[in-house]
């Protein structure tokens, strides 16, 4: 009879019907004081509902009767951890692992406690062991990635974050992020197949086509206009919140550069190329007599208009805009936009043609560490450029030698994206 009641109580517990389950556990414990199982799972239920003191009392009472179950010691550790009793929780988890060395979640929980108490090497060891026990569970991969990020071990962190993303069962997983993750762990064939299947589902999709080129290692001279417009129209509504999460540094870097240049307030005819939602326009407005924003995405321009910092907003591809008009500018900013161009020569020559002599050009790139090539298309779908190549093109376009500095321009998966901030004056 008691076994039947216990089975029923546990089914109710698993179904989330906690009040009914609790009543049955208490009934069994009252009539069978030696029932360690009833006390234990009543204690486990109580910790789930936040009644930690009574939960601890019941679980410890169950262990006095029967301490042979790894799971029970694990549950003991969970309660102690929630109560802030770290050393005792560590001892409980370690006892659990002695009984069941392959307990995945006990290893991750114990690792988290060691991390919390500053025993980083032991935490890493446990996360790595857990990731080997069940490579298809994302938890250990993500925990290890976060630990490595905190130590600045970014390549390793990207690897484990990618393993976590691949293992994560989330149904709304981005095809782009998943493809990048495959590339990060050396499975480019799977990334390519993912994009090819996407194109079978949506023939001509510009995003899938561009990412397929990136994963294959192709090197088009620039992103297609359809790709850029589709990508930014899609994210316009959430763009500012996305950039906040990515710790986008564009406005800060632009402000610092304008201060370094010592530009007079409200004095310049300024142009913001790839203005997006206008985050950098707010900075440019301080030195602008007039400010024009240009973007290929109408949704981005609509958002920029709400900031009320632009005198003119123009929907256009950048090179087309530069080639069509005759207005001259004193300042051109192009922040986090040249990452969509491989060949920068048309952009630089177009900007030079529209800048007044002595005018300033301020921009960022993603940094290509090697000078053995001019630019490359990364697996993120964005271009990286070498500093030597950028300086040469600026000289050819009629600019003085640039001021250049390294800077983290944003973060991805908690890791800084290394870029460069340039300013160059058009020769008089």
C-alpha positions, 0 to 999 in steps of 0.5 A: 500500500505504501509503495502504491502511494509513493508511486502515485506521489512521485507521478504527481510530483513529476506532473508538477501537481506539487500540493497533491504530491506534498500531501501524499508524501506527508501522509506516507512519512507520518504512517511510515516514519522509517520511510527514507524515500518519502522524506527525501522526495518531500524534502526535494519538493520543498526545496523546489518550492523555496522552503529550504530549512524544512527541505534540508532537515528532511533530506538529511533525515533520509540520508541517516536512514539510507546514504547509498543513493548518489542522487540523494547526495546530489539533492542534498548538495542542491539545497545546501548550495541554495542556502549559501553553504558552499563548503558543505554543498561541495562535500555533498556533491563529491560524495554523490560523485564517489557513488556515481562518477559519471553523473553529468549534472553533479559534475557541472554543479560541483564545477559551478561551486568551485568556480564561485569559490575561486577554484578555477582549475578544478571547475574547468576540469569538471566542466571538461569531464562533463562535456566528455560524458555527454557531448550532446548536452549543451550545459557543460559546453556553455559553462566552460565557454563562459569560464574561458571568456573570463580568463581571456582564452577566446579561441577555446571559448569560441570552440566550446560555445559553438559545441554548446550551440550545436548541442542545444535543442532550441527549435528557434536556433538561427541557421547563420549561428549554427553554420558559424558554429559548425565552422568553428569546430571544423565541420565546414561541410555541415555548414555548407550543407545547411546553407545549400538546404536553405537555398533549396527551401528559399531559392535566391535567398540573399542571406543564405547565398552570402553565407554559403560564399563565406563558408566555402571560402569564396571572396566576392568583392563586397556583400550584395546589396540584396544581402545587406538590405535584407539583413538590416530590414530584418533586424531594424526593430531590435537593432539597438537592443542587439547592439547594446547586448553586443556592447557596440563601441561605435558611438564611444569610439567616434566621440573619442576621435572627434574630441582628438581631432578638436573639431568645432561644435556645430560647424561642419557639413557632416555625412554618416554613411551606413547610419543605421538607426542613428546611434552615431548620428547623435554623436556627429550632431554635436559638431555638425551644422548639417547632418546627412544619413545614408543607409540601404535599409528603409527600416533603419532610416525610419528608426534613425528619423525618430532620433531627430538628429539628421537634417537629411536621410537618404535611402541609397547604396553607399557607392551609388550615393557617393557617385550621384551627388555633388555636395561636398562634406567636411566630415564623413563617418563610416562606423561598422559599415566597411565590414560589408565591403571587401574591395574598399577602393571604390568607397575611398575614392567616392568619399574623397570626391565628396570631401572638401580639401582638409575634410576628415574621414573617420571609420572602423574596420574589422582587423585582419592581423596578417598583412599577407593579404588585403582582405578576407571574408570571415565565416561571420559573413563580414570582411576583415582588412589589413592596416597596411592595405587600408593605408595604401588605399587611403593614400591612393585616394588622396588622403594624408597618412591615417591615424589608426588604433586598435579597438574592440568594436563589439562583442560576440558570444562575450568575446571582443571583436578586434577592429581598428579605428581610423581617421584620415584627412583629405590632402589640401 
